[in-house]
């Protein structure tokens, strides 16, 4: 009898005639170049992308940051550290530009101020001044991009040595890299964005003038050249089409985990609430900690995920200030392949995301689906994408706003009986909200591309 994994792989290939024909005509394994300015082995969405191609029989060549937690996948990942081993050091790509019109003086003044900031060892100020030039001249975006972080051109220098049949870039920081390499090699590139980058921190005035222009103009310039564009939610897809004037709406591929059948678990004497994911500012964690003082005494909170030492200390201070030491615990991250299993020991999955930007309004994060797969009752902000799924599957509750009082009212409304009912609904929902379906949606989009482009470009 055929192994279940191989059966799934064979069925997938048979459903993708473009990819199947491509492999046959090439006479070798097709190659995908995968770029992400993130620790790829730890990044659930990027890792699933690589696994999807690998399981189809493709060679996967990935370029990104070193893993901090997870072990390496079955396919290769090169990191900026590998660039040091190149025969000749990588050099920054040239992107000549010419400043025009009355803005020339403003841009020259900013450049002068930046040099003074560097001499004064005020590198954060210098970084902001460099970005601010894009506000005055959009044509500077690509030039400025290549000066922002040596990681960008380290990865470019590594990746351009690898011939590929398709380049897949994740988030706006990858776009200039994959566009340049795909152009050099005469192959297509595809773009997957996990965030609504142009409005991620739009509630901050300084960010709108300093950071937003480089993101918006970089994405604007290169998204149009992508053969396929995908993102994590319908709201982000619609907004991307609107702000960039795309002829077609990007396709939605949700960040769901692989299906894992988890056993039902009745809520015990202690009601355990979990937040897992990136532990950083603007995720409502301070408000969640303050709210615990208002929770019923049998409820406690665990915060799990990667955090900077400074931010972790600030949260620990918040725990002491709120008087909830012993009821709130901050614990280290676990490998992404164990996220669902480790989450299944809890009862409620919490996410209090402020709705102060369209980026947050349209958020549909990994953790939402990981909580669901683990069989938790969800308690999440009443934001459109998350709320619609909670209402449909009846596996949680939502709350409006992120004040401690609002969060506490929502948590205290979750009796054990309600939690157990929602946990059962979550386990049912998990069968639909799994990577198996999203994976095929992603691959079908690329399969259609090969059907149109294989003879013209990939098989030249």
Order of alpha helices (4+ residues) and beta strands (2+ residues): alpha-alpha-beta-alpha-beta-beta-alpha-alpha-alpha-alpha-alpha-beta-alpha-beta-alpha-alpha-beta-alpha-beta-beta-alpha-beta-alpha-beta-alpha-beta-alpha-alpha-beta-alpha-beta-alpha-alpha-alpha
